[in-house]
Amino acid sequence: MKRIGLGWLVLGLMSGTAMAQTAPKSIDAADARARAAEAKMTDDERFQLLHGIMPIAFPGTPPLPRADLKPTAGWIPGVPRLGIPDLYETDASLGVANPLQLRKGDYSTALPSGLALAATWSPELAFKGGAVAGNETRQKGFNILLAGGVNLARDPRNGRNFEYLGEDPLLAGRLAGASIRGIQSQKVVSTIKHFALNDQETLRNSIDARIDEKPFRESDLLAFQLAIEDGKPGSVMCAYNRVNGDYACGNDFLLNQVLKRDWGFPGWVMSDWGAVHDVSYFAKGLDQQSGAQLDKQIFFDKPLRAEVAAGRVPMERVRDSVRRILRSLYAVGADAPLAEGAIDEAAHAAAARAVAAAGIVLLKNDGDALPLAGAKSVAVIGGHADLGVLSGGGSSQVTPKGQVTVLPLGGRGMMGAWARQLYMPSSPLRALAAAMPGAKVEYDSGYDLAAATAFAKQSDVAIVFATAWSSEGNDFSMTLPEGQDALIAAVAAANPNTIVVLETGNPVKMPWLDKVKAVVEAWYPGQEGGAAIADVLTGKVNPSGRLPISFPSDETQLPRAEIPGWGQPEGSQATATYPEGAEVGYRWYAAKGTRPLFPFGHGLSYTRFEQSALQIRGGAQPEATVTVRNVGKVAGAEVVQLYLTRRGAIDTRRLAGFARVELSPGESRSVVVKIEPKVLADWTPRGWHLAAATYSFTSATSAGGAGLDATIRLPERQLGR
């Protein structure tokens, strides 16, 4: 594919307001077009839109209907006579995936992981990253991106946490919404997924996730609700797991009652691939069967036609599903003809690097060990830092330009073929050497402990790169694999100036924490990750990432010390109960009075900030103002984190609002933080209810920290459903 500049300046300057100008002036116009087009369709054309295939020739599946279909996640034939294009679906939210590299020579911009994006606490960067992914989706000839992962990190061992946006519904919802807006600004439909409670990968196809409605509404469902309100995704993808007994894709409560009735969602619900078990799912709210050859049969064709013919499903329900699909295409302009076009690789790479750098979290920095200064010799050890940076596995894995390194792992079940470590060709070693031309920067693999420690002892600074691979289809312990804890401890014993850089998709335990000078969490930083890490380590970029997920000391601090169903064969029946309810992550630690290893919101900087003059204002949109001043010597970004700490006589801890602000040395600014009313409210059978009470807030540097306090009296309000 030819790639040239596309005017990234315009794309990069887009804001939420600018994006809105690219959408149709009236959603009513999209609805009207959908009604008009659907009315002209034959029944065969209507049913044709309700099921699709994964256009890959899997062993044992029927042959593909057309020889020219390019390998991708999904395909549904369009209706050319009505100007309705084929629906070409591609994974995923971290860029445009190329499954198993079946599209030879096709590569894409590999964005940092979801947790890395969440660590920026920046809806603006989320929008720009979404615009990159959406632009490449459109330019590669696809019109639906299977993005928008917003499941909460109830368990830090979930193998898909790296795709998602952390443990807090407000942070996750706001960033997912911004990313979806960015994607859809490029005339591409974005999904939001996986609806809902897909909070572990162990037995994901059979686990029954159980939770009461009130805490469900105030946690996982709240994240989806906020993201749907902000982003207006064209489609919702339901999950594999059961929710309170019923499969998510055939769950009347989730799809008909919550999504379509209470939230008024106007788009369509598509299944996850292989998640449909019965034709009855259509009546329960599912509109489209995706990857249908992975199910026992194509339920939404002949079996559904039979249900309609027998009068058990009204034909109007079929027509409604078709209108929902068409309406979403028209609302974002995704009905534009499919054609491949040029991509501004350099600009997209710069965007990926900016997100990666902004999401890196400085967890520890004793004695100002960082940024690196004055070191004449630097020992870089482990983590394949000579090759590149690690990425997560599964359907979200993106293949970037350049020489990637793939280490096959294998494994059990369907996902075994996808189990492989892929290293993006952005070497931290080479980036550090380029950034420190006056220093001797050399590498040791860490394979031999004695050799690595001898090497470390001879250097001014030792930097250990530690990696932990995670992936869709599996959950993982919080222990660094392959003896890396022992490597770090040994290097730290040999060199008192040891720095650890983590490339992980989940929190990890750190038995060596008090032995090292500094710890940096780089997540899976994407194709420009090596350069971004070097930027932070050398001080070219001041770290500004804040944790979107708590780092527990060990499993005993979790609501469930063991993952439900861990080790059992696929298909085993098990139940995951969530007695913590809405108290996910940092709220769990606050309720139990325990301190995690690193709290939600934690992150250090090379400068210092002070806050003052916190004030709260009420009204339909409550907000806080606080003055932030950079009292250090270098420019940097502070994240204002506003927590609800008390409501009436009840102590609580909820993120109520946040804002990221960039400040030069000595600069101060009054920052406005919008407060989400639903975070202050309770879910009741009548909807969201804000009680008349005195509300106390703290502007703190983390969920576990103290800060400025302010209170306000708010009147009773009903906020709707």
WOMO-V238470 format. One record per residue. N is the residue number from 1. PSI is psi in radians with two decimals (999 if undefined). OMEGA is omega in radians with two decimals (none if undefined). D_FIRST is the distance of its C-alpha to the first C-alpha in Angstrom with 2 decimals. Layout:
{{N/PSI/OMEGA/D_FIRST} {N/PSI/OMEGA/D_FIRST}}
//
This chain:
{{1/2.27/3.10/0.00} {2/2.39/-3.09/3.81} {3/2.10/3.10/6.32} {4/3.09/-3.11/9.91} {5/2.53/3.14/13.17} {6/0.40/3.14/14.11} {7/0.93/-3.12/17.78} {8/-0.45/-3.11/18.19} {9/-0.75/3.12/21.86} {10/-0.81/-3.13/22.37} {11/-0.75/-3.08/20.69} {12/-0.46/-3.12/22.60} {13/0.00/-3.13/25.86} {14/2.46/2.99/25.72} {15/-3.14/3.08/28.75} {16/-0.70/-3.14/30.08} {17/-0.76/3.14/31.80} {18/-0.68/3.11/28.82} {19/-0.74/-3.08/26.79} {20/-0.52/-3.13/29.65} {21/-0.31/3.12/29.39} {22/-0.24/-3.14/25.91} {23/2.89/3.08/27.43} {24/2.54/-3.10/29.75} {25/-0.48/-3.10/33.08} {26/2.18/3.04/34.97} {27/-0.50/3.08/34.19} {28/-0.58/3.12/36.99} {29/-0.68/3.09/34.81} {30/-0.71/3.10/32.24} {31/-0.76/-3.13/35.19} {32/-0.74/3.10/36.62} {33/-0.72/-3.13/33.43} {34/-0.77/3.12/33.19} {35/-0.74/-3.11/36.83} {36/-0.76/-3.12/36.49} {37/-0.74/-3.11/33.46} {38/-0.63/-3.12/35.00} {39/-0.41/-3.12/38.27} {40/-0.08/-3.03/36.71} {41/2.63/2.97/35.23} {42/2.88/3.10/36.93} {43/-0.67/3.11/37.87} {44/-0.72/3.13/35.42} {45/-0.63/3.11/32.57} {46/-0.91/-3.11/33.95} {47/-0.51/3.14/34.23} {48/-0.58/-3.11/30.76} {49/-0.11/-3.02/29.32} {50/0.03/3.09/31.48} {51/2.59/3.14/29.81} {52/3.04/-3.13/26.43} {53/2.87/2.92/25.11} {54/1.92/-3.00/22.73} {55/1.06/3.07/20.55} {56/2.34/-3.08/21.04} {57/1.46/3.08/23.66} {58/2.55/3.06/26.21} {59/2.36/3.08/29.36} {60/0.01/3.12/32.18} {61/2.76/-3.11/30.24} {62/2.69/3.10/30.09} {63/2.69/3.14/27.39} {64/2.54/-3.08/24.40} {65/-0.39/3.14/25.26} {66/2.48/-3.10/22.16} {67/-0.31/-3.04/20.24} {68/0.08/-3.12/16.91} {69/2.25/3.12/16.85} {70/2.48/-3.11/14.04} {71/2.18/3.13/15.76} {72/-2.99/-3.05/16.43} {73/-0.72/-3.05/19.67} {74/2.71/3.13/20.98} {75/2.34/3.04/20.97} {76/2.18/-3.12/23.72} {77/2.49/3.13/23.85} {78/-2.87/3.13/24.42} {79/1.50/-3.03/26.99} {80/-0.61/-3.07/25.40} {81/-0.34/3.10/28.82} {82/0.18/3.14/29.17} {83/0.35/3.13/25.69} {84/1.99/-3.07/25.00} {85/2.89/2.95/21.41} {86/2.55/3.03/20.69} {87/1.90/3.14/20.84} {88/2.00/-3.03/17.77} {89/2.43/3.10/18.77} {90/2.52/2.91/17.08} {91/2.72/-0.10/18.85} {92/-2.81/-2.99/19.87} {93/-0.18/-3.11/21.40} {94/0.23/-3.10/20.09} {95/-3.02/-3.13/16.40} {96/1.98/-3.08/14.04} {97/2.65/3.05/15.34} {98/1.64/-2.97/14.00} {99/2.08/3.13/17.43} {100/0.43/3.14/18.60} {101/0.64/-3.14/15.07} {102/-0.45/3.02/15.22} {103/1.65/-3.00/11.50} {104/2.29/3.08/11.05} {105/0.09/-3.11/8.72} {106/2.13/-3.14/7.63} {107/2.85/-3.08/9.32} {108/2.90/3.04/10.74} {109/2.12/-3.14/13.53} {110/1.85/-3.12/16.69} {111/2.78/3.05/19.53} {112/2.83/-3.09/23.16} {113/2.91/3.11/25.23} {114/-0.72/3.12/27.21} {115/-0.62/3.08/30.38} {116/-0.75/3.09/28.90} {117/-0.79/-3.14/27.97} {118/-0.57/-3.13/31.42} {119/-0.25/3.05/33.04} {120/-0.40/-3.05/31.93} {121/0.66/-3.02/34.13} {122/1.80/3.01/31.96} {123/-0.51/3.13/30.88} {124/-0.80/3.10/29.18} {125/-0.59/3.09/26.87} {126/-0.74/3.10/26.38} {127/-0.81/-3.10/25.32} {128/-0.71/3.07/22.81} {129/-0.71/3.07/21.34} {130/-0.68/3.12/21.20} {131/-0.64/3.07/19.48} {132/-0.89/-3.12/16.69} {133/-0.72/3.14/16.32} {134/-0.71/3.13/16.78} {135/-0.78/-3.13/14.26} {136/-0.55/3.04/11.41} {137/-0.89/-3.13/13.05} {138/-0.77/-3.06/13.06} {139/-0.31/3.08/9.57} {140/0.05/3.06/8.40} {141/0.38/3.06/11.06} {142/2.74/3.12/14.05} {143/0.06/3.07/17.30} {144/2.20/3.12/19.54} {145/2.17/-3.08/19.34} {146/1.19/-2.99/22.10} {147/-2.86/2.99/23.14} {148/0.61/3.11/26.45} {149/2.17/-3.04/28.42} {150/0.28/3.10/31.88} {151/2.39/-3.10/34.34} {152/2.62/-3.13/37.00} {153/1.30/3.09/37.60} {154/-0.52/3.11/41.01} {155/2.13/-3.09/40.76} {156/-0.09/-3.12/39.16} {157/0.00/3.13/38.45} {158/2.23/-3.09/36.07} {159/-0.26/3.13/32.97} {160/0.14/3.11/30.73} {161/-0.60/-3.08/32.37} {162/-0.45/3.10/29.46} {163/-0.43/-2.98/27.29} {164/-2.95/-2.92/30.09} {165/0.53/2.97/31.84} {166/-2.84/-2.93/35.22} {167/-0.09/-3.07/38.75} {168/2.29/-3.09/39.73} {169/-0.58/-3.14/39.16} {170/-0.87/3.14/39.16} {171/-0.84/-3.12/36.65} {172/-0.77/-3.11/34.35} {173/-0.76/-3.12/34.74} {174/-0.76/-3.11/34.15} {175/-0.65/3.08/30.99} {176/-0.74/3.12/29.55} {177/-0.75/3.13/30.39} {178/-0.72/3.12/28.72} {179/-0.75/3.12/25.49} {180/-0.72/3.09/25.52} {181/-0.71/3.11/26.17} {182/-0.77/3.12/23.18} {183/-0.87/-3.03/20.90} {184/-0.23/3.03/22.54} {185/-0.24/-3.10/22.40} {186/0.39/3.12/18.74} {187/0.73/3.12/19.86} {188/2.33/3.05/19.37} {189/2.31/3.01/22.42} {190/2.46/2.93/23.36} {191/3.01/2.81/25.91} {192/2.45/-2.98/28.65} {193/2.94/-0.20/29.82} {194/2.03/-2.91/31.80} {195/1.82/0.07/34.84} {196/3.01/-3.14/37.12} {197/0.54/2.99/38.82} {198/1.19/-2.96/36.07} {199/0.14/2.94/37.53} {200/2.69/3.11/37.57} {201/-0.41/3.08/35.54} {202/2.17/-3.12/38.61} {203/0.68/-3.04/39.53} {204/-0.41/-3.13/37.06} {205/-0.09/-3.09/37.43} {206/-0.22/-3.09/41.21} {207/2.48/3.07/42.38} {208/1.90/3.13/44.49} {209/2.15/-3.03/43.98} {210/2.29/3.14/47.21} {211/2.58/3.08/48.01} {212/2.74/-3.02/50.40} {213/-0.79/-3.06/49.11} {214/-0.94/3.11/50.23} {215/-0.52/3.08/48.48} {216/-0.83/3.13/45.43} {217/-0.57/-3.04/45.21} {218/0.06/-3.12/45.73} {219/-1.68/-3.06/43.03} {220/-0.80/3.14/40.03} {221/-0.56/3.10/40.37} {222/-0.69/3.10/40.84} {223/-0.79/3.10/37.46} {224/-0.75/-3.09/35.83} {225/-0.80/-3.14/38.06} {226/-0.72/-3.14/37.24} {227/-0.65/3.11/33.47} {228/-0.70/3.09/33.71} {229/-0.75/-3.10/35.95} {230/-0.80/-2.97/33.68} {231/-0.42/-3.10/30.21} {232/0.98/3.13/31.05} {233/2.61/-3.13/28.44} {234/-0.41/-3.07/27.86} {235/2.64/3.01/28.63} {236/2.27/3.05/30.69} {237/2.15/3.11/29.99} {238/2.86/-2.97/33.27} {239/3.00/3.10/33.97} {240/-0.67/-2.93/35.08} {241/2.91/2.95/38.47} {242/2.70/3.02/41.74} {243/1.97/-3.12/43.17} {244/0.74/3.00/46.96} {245/-0.54/-3.10/47.20} {246/2.49/3.07/44.61} {247/2.49/-3.06/40.98} {248/-0.60/-3.11/38.76} {249/-0.09/3.04/36.93} {250/0.73/-3.01/40.37} {251/1.77/-3.08/42.16} {252/-0.69/-3.13/44.04} {253/-0.83/-3.10/45.01} {254/-0.84/-2.94/41.48} {255/-0.86/-3.10/39.73} {256/-0.78/-3.02/42.45} {257/-0.95/-3.07/44.84} {258/-0.99/-2.97/42.90} {259/-0.93/-3.01/39.45} {260/-0.62/-3.13/40.29} {261/-1.05/-3.02/43.94} {262/-0.73/-3.09/44.45} {263/-0.18/3.14/41.12} {264/0.60/-3.10/40.53} {265/2.15/-3.04/36.89} {266/-0.15/-3.10/35.54} {267/-2.82/-3.07/32.25} {268/2.74/3.10/31.88} {269/2.09/3.04/32.44} {270/2.64/3.11/30.07} {271/2.77/2.85/31.12} {272/2.90/-2.99/29.61} {273/2.05/-3.11/28.46} {274/0.35/-3.05/31.67} {275/0.10/-3.11/33.96} {276/2.19/-3.07/35.77} {277/-0.12/-3.05/39.12} {278/2.63/3.12/40.96} {279/-0.38/-3.13/40.76} {280/-0.27/3.14/43.07} {281/-0.49/-3.12/40.20} {282/-0.80/3.13/39.38} {283/-0.39/-3.11/42.81} {284/0.10/2.99/42.44} {285/-0.18/3.11/39.49} {286/2.31/-3.08/36.30} {287/-0.43/-3.01/34.29} {288/2.32/3.10/31.44} {289/2.00/-3.07/31.24} {290/2.61/3.10/27.86} {291/0.85/-2.89/26.74} {292/-0.41/3.14/29.92} {293/-0.18/3.08/29.89} {294/-0.21/3.06/30.60} {295/3.01/3.14/33.84} {296/-0.59/3.06/37.02} {297/2.95/3.10/36.34} {298/1.55/-3.04/34.50} {299/-0.54/-3.02/37.19} {300/0.44/3.00/35.77} {301/-1.79/-3.07/36.02} {302/-0.80/3.12/39.29} {303/-0.69/3.13/41.18} {304/-0.68/3.08/40.39} {305/-0.68/3.13/41.35} {306/-0.66/3.10/44.60} {307/-0.70/3.12/45.24} {308/-0.77/-3.12/44.87} {309/-0.57/-3.13/47.06} {310/-0.08/3.12/49.70} {311/0.13/3.13/49.75} {312/-0.39/3.06/48.80} {313/2.13/3.13/45.60} {314/2.49/3.07/45.86} {315/-0.50/3.11/43.40} {316/-0.56/3.09/43.08} {317/-0.71/3.07/41.48} {318/-0.79/-3.11/38.74} {319/-0.63/3.10/38.30} {320/-0.75/3.12/38.18} {321/-0.74/3.13/35.29} {322/-0.76/3.12/33.31} {323/-0.66/3.12/34.14} {324/-0.73/3.12/33.03} {325/-0.87/-3.10/29.55} {326/-0.72/-3.12/29.26} {327/-0.72/-3.13/30.81} {328/-0.65/3.08/28.23} {329/-0.82/-3.09/25.32} {330/-0.60/-3.06/27.18} {331/-0.54/-3.12/28.31} {332/0.05/-3.14/24.92} {333/0.32/-3.10/23.21} {334/-0.05/3.07/21.10} {335/-0.01/3.10/22.21} {336/2.55/-3.10/19.77} {337/2.48/3.13/17.79} {338/2.24/3.11/14.71} {339/2.54/3.10/11.51} {340/2.59/-3.10/7.93} {341/-3.01/-3.04/7.76} {342/2.62/-3.12/7.44} {343/2.34/3.11/8.77} {344/1.51/-3.05/11.70} {345/-0.78/-3.06/11.52} {346/-0.77/3.14/14.96} {347/-0.71/3.13/16.70} {348/-0.65/3.07/15.64} {349/-0.68/3.11/16.80} {350/-0.67/3.09/19.97} {351/-0.73/3.11/20.60} {352/-0.68/3.13/20.33} {353/-0.68/3.14/22.73} {354/-0.76/3.12/25.11} {355/-0.76/-3.13/25.42} {356/-0.81/-3.12/25.96} {357/-0.72/-3.11/28.65} {358/-0.41/-3.11/30.35} {359/-0.15/3.12/30.58} {360/2.31/-3.07/32.19} {361/2.16/3.03/35.86} {362/1.85/-3.05/38.67} {363/-0.64/-3.09/41.16} {364/2.52/-3.14/43.85} {365/1.17/-3.14/44.67} {366/2.38/3.07/48.24} {367/0.43/-3.10/49.69} {368/0.84/3.10/46.55} {369/-0.50/3.06/44.96} {370/2.59/0.04/41.69} {371/2.76/3.13/40.21} {372/2.26/-3.14/40.55} {373/2.25/3.04/42.92} {374/-0.09/-3.13/44.98} {375/2.27/3.11/43.80} {376/-0.35/3.11/43.89} {377/2.27/-3.08/42.66} {378/2.12/3.08/40.27} {379/1.99/3.07/39.99} {380/2.15/-2.97/36.71} {381/2.27/2.93/37.39} {382/-3.14/3.03/35.57} {383/0.28/-3.07/32.60} {384/0.64/-3.11/30.28} {385/-0.26/3.06/29.98} {386/-0.42/-3.08/29.15} {387/-0.82/-3.06/25.88} {388/-2.65/-3.12/24.60} {389/2.58/-3.05/25.35} {390/2.62/3.00/25.80} {391/2.83/3.06/24.00} {392/2.85/-3.07/25.57} {393/3.01/3.10/25.05} {394/-2.78/-3.02/24.54} {395/-0.32/-3.12/22.29} {396/-0.06/-3.06/21.38} {397/2.25/-3.09/20.01} {398/2.43/3.11/16.54} {399/1.96/-3.13/14.66} {400/3.03/3.07/13.63} {401/2.53/3.08/12.01} {402/-3.08/-3.08/14.71} {403/1.72/3.08/17.53} {404/2.71/3.07/18.79} {405/2.17/-3.11/22.27} {406/2.20/3.09/23.22} {407/1.76/-3.12/26.92} {408/2.42/3.13/27.73} {409/-0.60/-3.07/30.77} {410/-3.08/3.13/31.38} {411/3.14/-3.09/33.81} {412/2.73/2.99/35.65} {413/-3.02/-3.06/34.54} {414/-0.61/-3.05/31.29} {415/-0.02/3.14/29.54} {416/-0.65/-3.14/30.50} {417/-0.38/-3.11/27.21} {418/-0.07/-3.04/25.45} {419/1.68/-3.12/27.97} {420/2.42/3.07/26.25} {421/2.20/3.10/26.14} {422/2.19/3.12/22.77} {423/2.10/3.10/23.04} {424/2.47/-3.07/20.39} {425/1.07/3.08/20.07} {426/1.57/-2.97/22.15} {427/2.07/3.03/25.54} {428/-0.60/3.12/28.56} {429/-0.89/-3.12/30.55} {430/-0.66/3.14/28.44} {431/-0.70/3.10/28.14} {432/-0.75/3.13/31.92} {433/-0.69/3.12/32.70} {434/-0.60/-3.11/30.72} {435/-0.29/-3.11/32.46} {436/1.17/-3.04/35.87} {437/-0.37/3.14/36.17} {438/-0.01/-3.09/39.96} {439/2.74/3.05/40.01} {440/1.90/-3.08/39.74} {441/1.97/-3.07/37.03} {442/2.87/-2.98/37.01} {443/2.49/2.95/35.89} {444/2.39/-3.05/37.73} {445/-0.39/-3.05/36.25} {446/0.07/-3.11/39.38} {447/-0.71/3.11/39.71} {448/1.99/-3.03/43.26} {449/-0.74/-3.11/45.19} {450/-0.74/3.14/47.83} {451/-0.72/-3.12/45.43} {452/-0.73/-3.13/43.40} {453/-0.63/3.08/46.56} {454/-0.70/3.10/47.97} {455/-0.79/-3.13/44.84} {456/-0.65/-3.07/44.94} {457/-0.47/-3.09/48.62} {458/0.03/-3.04/48.00} {459/2.70/3.10/45.49} {460/-0.73/-3.10/46.14} {461/2.44/3.03/43.57} {462/2.25/3.10/42.02} {463/1.98/3.11/38.81} {464/2.15/3.04/38.26} {465/2.10/-3.12/34.87} {466/2.33/-3.06/35.53} {467/2.60/3.03/33.00} {468/1.96/-3.09/33.48} {469/2.43/3.01/30.76} {470/2.83/-2.99/30.83} {471/2.70/2.90/28.98} {472/2.47/3.06/29.11} {473/-0.20/-3.11/31.81} {474/2.64/2.94/34.18} {475/2.84/-3.00/36.45} {476/2.58/3.09/37.40} {477/2.97/3.13/40.53} {478/0.22/3.10/40.80} {479/2.27/3.07/41.75} {480/2.30/-3.07/39.36} {481/2.96/2.96/38.63} {482/0.63/3.01/39.37} {483/0.39/-3.07/42.35} {484/-0.49/3.06/40.59} {485/-0.74/3.12/43.57} {486/-0.66/3.11/45.81} {487/-0.83/-3.13/43.48} {488/-0.78/-3.13/43.49} {489/-0.71/-3.13/47.26} {490/-0.73/3.12/47.90} {491/-0.72/3.14/45.78} {492/-0.60/3.09/47.46} {493/-0.52/-3.12/50.83} {494/-0.48/-3.08/50.01} {495/2.02/-3.11/48.55} {496/-0.25/3.13/49.86} {497/1.08/-3.10/46.78} {498/2.31/3.12/44.30} {499/2.41/3.12/41.27} {500/2.25/3.04/39.25} {501/2.10/-3.11/35.60} {502/2.28/2.97/34.66} {503/1.68/-3.02/31.22} {504/2.78/3.04/32.15} {505/0.02/-3.09/31.29} {506/2.86/2.95/34.97} {507/2.62/3.09/38.19} {508/2.72/3.05/39.93} {509/2.65/-3.07/43.55} {510/1.31/3.14/44.60} {511/-0.24/-3.11/47.88} {512/0.13/-2.95/47.43} {513/-0.76/-3.07/46.93} {514/-0.01/-3.13/50.25} {515/-0.20/-3.08/49.72} {516/2.76/-3.09/46.57} {517/-0.67/-3.05/46.31} {518/2.63/3.08/43.04} {519/2.29/-3.14/40.52} {520/2.20/3.03/36.99} {521/1.94/-3.11/34.94} {522/-0.08/-3.13/31.23} {523/-2.61/2.90/30.13} {524/1.78/-2.88/26.62} {525/0.11/3.05/25.17} {526/-3.03/-2.95/21.41} {527/-0.37/3.11/18.99} {528/0.33/-3.00/21.09} {529/-0.68/3.14/24.32} {530/-0.77/3.11/25.84} {531/-0.72/-3.14/25.75} {532/-0.71/3.11/27.11} {533/-0.78/3.12/29.89} {534/-0.66/3.10/30.85} {535/-0.75/-3.11/30.96} {536/-0.77/-3.10/33.46} {537/-0.57/-3.10/35.50} {538/-0.10/3.10/36.08} {539/0.04/3.05/36.79} {540/-0.58/3.05/33.96} {541/2.27/3.08/33.34} {542/2.13/-3.10/36.38} {543/2.39/-3.11/35.85} {544/0.08/3.13/36.13} {545/2.58/3.08/34.98} {546/2.44/-3.04/37.57} {547/2.23/3.01/37.82} {548/0.05/-3.09/36.69} {549/2.40/3.13/38.48} {550/2.57/3.03/41.87} {551/1.81/3.13/42.26} {552/2.75/3.09/45.37} {553/-0.74/3.09/47.66} {554/-3.07/-3.04/47.54} {555/-0.40/-3.10/47.51} {556/-0.31/3.12/51.10} {557/-0.15/-3.05/50.06} {558/2.75/3.05/47.81} {559/-0.52/3.11/49.06} {560/1.92/-3.12/48.35} {561/-0.56/3.10/48.90} {562/2.52/3.09/47.37} {563/2.20/3.13/44.29} {564/2.22/3.12/45.63} {565/0.06/-3.10/45.01} {566/2.17/3.10/43.78} {567/-0.18/-3.13/43.89} {568/2.65/3.14/44.73} {569/2.64/3.08/42.96} {570/2.44/-3.13/40.16} {571/-0.16/3.11/41.77} {572/2.57/3.14/44.90} {573/2.25/3.12/46.49} {574/2.85/-3.11/46.88} {575/2.33/3.00/47.39} {576/1.89/3.10/45.99} {577/2.58/-3.09/48.47} {578/1.30/-3.13/47.83} {579/-0.32/3.09/51.28} {580/-0.27/3.09/49.80} {581/-2.16/-3.14/48.73} {582/-0.14/-3.08/47.17} {583/1.20/-3.09/48.12} {584/2.43/3.01/44.71} {585/-2.11/-3.05/44.00} {586/-0.50/3.12/45.92} {587/-0.52/3.05/48.17} {588/-0.81/-3.14/49.26} {589/-0.68/3.12/50.25} {590/-0.74/-3.12/52.11} {591/-0.59/-3.11/53.95} {592/-0.13/-3.13/54.96} {593/0.50/3.12/55.84} {594/2.73/-3.14/53.69} {595/2.09/3.07/51.50} {596/3.04/3.11/48.11} {597/-0.83/3.03/46.92} {598/2.26/-3.06/44.69} {599/2.74/2.97/44.89} {600/2.35/3.12/42.27} {601/-0.15/-3.08/41.41} {602/2.52/3.04/42.39} {603/2.37/-3.09/40.63} {604/2.95/-3.09/42.00} {605/2.88/3.02/41.22} {606/-0.01/3.04/42.12} {607/-3.10/-3.13/44.13} {608/2.55/3.13/46.68} {609/2.59/3.02/46.88} {610/2.50/3.09/49.91} {611/2.60/3.13/50.21} {612/2.93/2.99/53.13} {613/0.88/3.07/54.47} {614/2.23/3.09/52.91} {615/2.55/3.13/53.78} {616/2.37/3.06/53.00} {617/2.49/-3.12/53.11} {618/-2.64/-3.11/53.40} {619/-3.07/-3.14/52.64} {620/-0.60/3.06/50.07} {621/1.56/3.12/47.38} {622/2.64/3.10/49.14} {623/2.77/3.07/47.83} {624/2.64/2.96/48.80} {625/2.46/3.12/48.87} {626/2.47/3.10/49.17} {627/2.22/3.14/49.26} {628/2.31/-3.13/47.06} {629/2.34/3.02/47.80} {630/1.86/-3.09/46.09} {631/0.18/3.12/49.16} {632/-2.83/-3.00/47.36} {633/-0.08/-3.14/46.20} {634/2.74/3.10/42.40} {635/2.65/3.14/40.02} {636/3.10/-3.14/38.78} {637/2.33/3.04/38.01} {638/2.55/3.04/40.55} {639/1.98/3.08/40.03} {640/2.14/-3.12/43.02} {641/1.99/-3.11/43.78} {642/2.08/-3.11/46.41} {643/2.34/2.92/48.14} {644/2.15/-3.07/50.69} {645/-0.34/-3.14/53.53} {646/2.42/3.09/56.41} {647/1.89/-3.02/57.02} {648/-2.11/-3.13/60.71} {649/0.12/-3.02/62.40} {650/2.16/3.02/59.34} {651/2.48/-3.14/57.39} {652/3.13/3.06/53.67} {653/1.86/-3.13/50.41} {654/2.32/2.99/47.41} {655/2.07/-3.07/44.57} {656/-0.31/3.14/45.29} {657/2.81/3.13/42.91} {658/2.78/3.09/40.83} {659/2.43/3.11/39.33} {660/2.33/-3.09/37.48} {661/2.33/3.11/38.76} {662/2.28/-3.09/37.83} {663/2.41/3.01/40.93} {664/2.86/3.10/41.89} {665/2.27/3.13/45.00} {666/-0.17/-3.10/48.07} {667/2.49/3.03/46.18} {668/2.68/-3.10/47.31} {669/2.49/3.03/45.98} {670/2.13/-3.05/47.19} {671/2.29/3.09/44.58} {672/2.24/3.13/44.62} {673/1.99/3.09/43.78} {674/2.38/-3.12/43.57} {675/2.24/3.13/45.42} {676/2.01/-3.10/44.19} {677/-0.59/-3.11/47.30} {678/-0.49/3.10/46.31} {679/-0.52/3.14/46.46} {680/-0.29/-2.96/50.06} {681/3.02/3.00/50.98} {682/2.57/3.01/51.95} {683/2.32/3.10/50.67} {684/2.95/3.08/53.56} {685/-0.39/3.11/53.98} {686/-0.07/-3.10/53.93} {687/-2.77/-3.11/50.69} {688/2.21/-3.10/50.12} {689/2.10/3.07/53.48} {690/2.01/-3.08/54.03} {691/2.59/3.00/57.57} {692/2.02/-3.06/59.94} {693/3.01/2.98/60.22} {694/2.22/-3.10/59.84} {695/2.26/-3.13/56.36} {696/2.43/-3.10/55.95} {697/2.68/3.02/52.77} {698/2.31/2.99/51.79} {699/1.83/-2.98/49.13} {700/2.98/3.14/48.40} {701/-0.07/3.04/45.96} {702/2.98/3.12/45.40} {703/-0.37/-3.12/46.69} {704/0.08/-3.04/49.39} {705/2.82/3.03/50.53} {706/2.92/-3.14/53.18} {707/-2.75/3.08/52.59} {708/2.46/-3.10/53.87} {709/2.57/3.05/55.63} {710/2.68/3.13/56.22} {711/2.81/3.07/57.54} {712/2.56/3.05/57.65} {713/2.17/-3.14/59.54} {714/2.47/3.13/57.42} {715/2.89/3.10/58.91} {716/2.44/3.11/58.24} {717/2.57/2.98/55.25} {718/2.16/-2.98/53.58} {719/0.09/-3.11/49.79} {720/-2.96/-3.05/48.86} {721/999/none/46.91}}
//
